[in-house]
Amino acid sequence: KEWLSKGHGEYREIPSERDFFQEVKESKNVVCHFYRDTTFRCQIMDKHLTVLAKKHIETKFLKLNAEKSPFLCERLRIKVIPTLALIKDGKTQDYVVGFTDLGNTDDFTTETLEWRLGCADVINYR
């Protein structure tokens, strides 16, 4: 219940960089998708993250428009879209950059992404 009250269990967009810091502070594990509306692969990523957010309520799943967050993109050195920032205890531990770690294909499975997030220990994966 505590997780759900903090916005876990759903995949949602945050409006600004300021919101990002507040959201990350509230939760131990956060996956943040830096996306662009015009990038087709971001829609593919959205589809998988929507499924995983419902399955892994121990982790908060967010998305942030990279074009509206230049400060954060520079600070986190985000150059490729989509990029997932994997955050534990308020610190960015790892990144999933593009689809390279997911088999370098547009039709990777949700399980492949789940495994990759599990490797970073940002979700409870068995």
Residue pairs with C-beta under 8 A, 6 or more apart in sequence:
3 9
3 27
3 57
3 58
3 60
4 57
6 26
6 27
6 60
7 23
7 26
7 27
7 60
8 27
8 53
8 57
8 58
8 59
8 60
8 61
9 53
9 54
9 57
10 53
10 54
10 61
11 46
11 49
11 50
11 52
11 53
11 61
11 62
11 63
12 61
12 62
12 63
13 62
13 63
13 64
13 65
14 20
14 23
14 62
14 63
14 64
16 68
16 69
17 64
17 68
17 69
17 71
17 72
20 32
20 62
20 64
20 69
20 72
23 30
23 60
23 62
24 30
24 32
24 87
24 90
25 90
26 60
27 59
27 60
28 58
28 88
28 89
29 58
29 59
29 60
29 87
29 88
29 122
29 123
30 59
30 60
30 61
30 62
30 85
30 86
30 87
30 88
30 122
31 49
31 52
31 59
31 60
31 61
31 62
31 84
31 85
31 86
31 87
31 117
31 122
31 123
32 62
32 63
32 64
32 84
32 85
32 87
33 42
33 45
33 46
33 49
33 61
33 62
33 63
33 64
33 82
33 83
33 84
34 63
34 64
34 66
34 69
34 72
34 73
34 76
34 78
34 81
34 82
34 83
34 84
34 85
35 42
35 45
35 46
35 63
35 64
35 65
35 66
35 81
35 82
36 42
36 65
36 66
36 67
36 81
37 65
37 67
39 81
39 82
41 81
41 82
41 98
41 99
41 106
42 81
42 82
44 106
45 82
45 84
45 113
46 63
48 108
48 110
48 113
49 61
49 63
49 113
51 110
52 61
52 110
52 113
52 114
52 117
52 123
53 59
53 61
55 114
56 114
56 117
56 123
56 124
58 123
58 124
59 117
59 122
59 123
64 72
66 73
66 78
66 81
66 83
72 78
76 85
76 92
76 95
78 85
78 95
80 97
80 98
82 98
83 95
83 96
83 97
83 98
84 95
84 96
84 117
85 92
85 95
86 92
86 93
86 94
86 95
86 96
86 117
86 120
86 122
87 93
87 122
88 121
88 122
93 120
93 121
93 122
94 120
94 122
96 102
96 113
96 116
96 117
99 105
99 106
99 108
101 116
102 108
102 112
102 113
102 116
103 112
114 123
114 125
115 125
117 123
117 125
118 124
118 125
119 125
